[in-house]
Amino acid sequence: SSWPNSSNLMSASPAPQLQPLLKAAAQDKRIHLFLSLFISPDGQNSQKDFPKGLDAIQEELQEVGHRFRSVTYHNRQVFGPFYSAILKKVLFPEAEPDSGRDSM
């Protein structure tokens, strides 16, 4: 049979063509997780939280993170009241609707 057995699949390393894609995906995930720290309830970030392997873009990534936090905070303050009733209705359909406020 030409199908590899499961033990060969578990011990096989990715094909050389896939390795750059996997490395890029891992970097993307580290960047995403790092930026998510900026919008966490703590809202704080420290040098010890910086992901390994991204040292070359640390300054730029921190600047993007600070701007991302500002935009996210602004959007929550401005649009939060408008969307809270809609989100409650979608996330908790069994709960009673808010009285006195119409949804669009």
Buried (B, 14 or more C-beta within 10 A) or exposed (E): EEEEEEEEEEEEEEEEEEEEEEEEEEBEEBBEEBBEBBBEEEEEBEEEEBBEEBEEEEEEBBEBBEEBBEEBEEEEEEEEEEEEBEEBEEEEEEEEEEEEEEEE
